[in-house]
């Protein structure tokens, strides 16, 4: 049967510019990860005067988003327009987020304090609308990879290009916002900080248009990257009618797709570790309150983190290409876990204002000491290792989607993407609530701290728990989940060969059901092709 694919035929490969540009979609949404998820609780507490309500609502809204995620995922799987399946969601999502962040950061502070009820209502409504837009665009990052490439050597390259996209999105915002924040700090004649720039609404009016501009630019680049692949011939077994999967079938998909279950746990662990350890308030407390000079420490430590990350991204990509993405994730999460044992010990030994604290010769930070050198090495290795794995589960979602196509014949990248997106967002919101809760329990603070908050033993304990203990627990959960993850590099090659052969079998005039029955293993691929 000459029209049936051989085991290594039918590999869908992307061009280099497509591999480089499509991850910019993740960079575009990562802008808002910083702009909203890292600062919205601080903004709600310090500018809108909502107290802990803002942190609580971040979690509540993400739980409520469990309703919208499956709806949007199913809608994506049923979508087919003149501009494809995925691009409409990128455009709509970008527009929703831009408008909602303007309403939140620019317009809502204009509501007078004698109308606090309007601030509460506005915060909830605007944030909910933003979450919908975030779901629209983030789900494309995961689902769109199924059409971009299924080459086991190309998929791991997403991590490298995603790093570049993150630096253009998240990295730019992480660098710029603290710099602008310093412009809005209020100090007395002696230089003592009286009011943090994070409590000044003018700061948010400045960073909002910058964030929107960066995100829109990255979105346009991502649309260019996927345009050539966002076509019916790349959907599933070859452009067959969109699967009419019911929302009630979600549970059956989760039950049947064991790798996806494991990946959701691993992804949650990686995301929680990143979200907690890089949370703005946690870093503000670490560098500003515990170490005594936020302005001299934050930016250098962030830059050093990126410097250490570069070799780990290259190493993790090579490991993924040779041994599979599971092996790479396990290896570098393990390195992060071991390194952070040392970081934990250093934070326990830390004594503010002594040689047992961080010091950089910037903005009066003092001379570098042995403690700082050890911290840089251990933190750098740990940060580089876990940052290189933070987004590794994203291309693995595409593997799980291909596995679902192999297992059930259903091409449902939207549902698979939003399943993972749901966990991503729940963990992100849980992170902010944990931050507020831990500061309340350990330090007795009713509101989130600023760099003007005085140091205490409770704050030190809170920092240790959030910067080290919780990420380490999350990495242990990731390693446990990956122990039973079956989609190794070799297994994915078999799955792709079977899917390609079924696609060719269907193109030869057979139905999906006939292809699923005739071709179940790699041995069947060779047999049917003869």
HELIX and SHEET records of a PDB file:
HELIX    1   1 UNK A   16  UNK A   22  1                                   7    
HELIX    2   2 UNK A   24  UNK A   32  1                                   9    
HELIX    3   3 UNK A   33  UNK A   37  3                                   5    
HELIX    4   4 UNK A   40  UNK A   46  1                                   7    
HELIX    5   5 UNK A   53  UNK A   78  1                                  26    
HELIX    6   6 UNK A   87  UNK A  102  1                                  16    
HELIX    7   7 UNK A  103  UNK A  107  3                                   5    
HELIX    8   8 UNK A  108  UNK A  110  5                                   3    
HELIX    9   9 UNK A  113  UNK A  115  5                                   3    
HELIX   10  10 UNK A  116  UNK A  143  1                                  28    
HELIX   11  11 UNK A  145  UNK A  148  1                                   4    
HELIX   12  12 UNK A  152  UNK A  155  1                                   4    
HELIX   13  13 UNK A  157  UNK A  166  1                                  10    
HELIX   14  14 UNK A  167  UNK A  171  3                                   5    
HELIX   15  15 UNK A  172  UNK A  183  1                                  12    
HELIX   16  16 UNK A  197  UNK A  199  5                                   3    
HELIX   17  17 UNK A  201  UNK A  227  1                                  27    
HELIX   18  18 UNK A  232  UNK A  234  5                                   3    
HELIX   19  19 UNK A  247  UNK A  249  5                                   3    
HELIX   20  20 UNK A  250  UNK A  256  1                                   7    
HELIX   21  21 UNK A  258  UNK A  277  1                                  20    
HELIX   22  22 UNK A  280  UNK A  283  1                                   4    
HELIX   23  23 UNK A  284  UNK A  290  3                                   7    
HELIX   24  24 UNK A  294  UNK A  323  1                                  30    
HELIX   25  25 UNK A  325  UNK A  349  1                                  25    
HELIX   26  26 UNK A  370  UNK A  390  1                                  21    
HELIX   27  27 UNK A  392  UNK A  408  1                                  17    
HELIX   28  28 UNK A  413  UNK A  443  1                                  31    
HELIX   29  29 UNK A  457  UNK A  464  1                                   8    
HELIX   30  30 UNK A  465  UNK A  469  3                                   5    
HELIX   31  31 UNK A  470  UNK A  483  1                                  14    
HELIX   32  32 UNK A  489  UNK A  507  1                                  19    
HELIX   33  33 UNK A  512  UNK A  518  1                                   7    
HELIX   34  34 UNK A  522  UNK A  529  1                                   8    
SHEET    1   A 2 UNK A 186  UNK A 187  0                                        
SHEET    2   A 2 UNK A 193  UNK A 195 -1                                        
END                                                                             
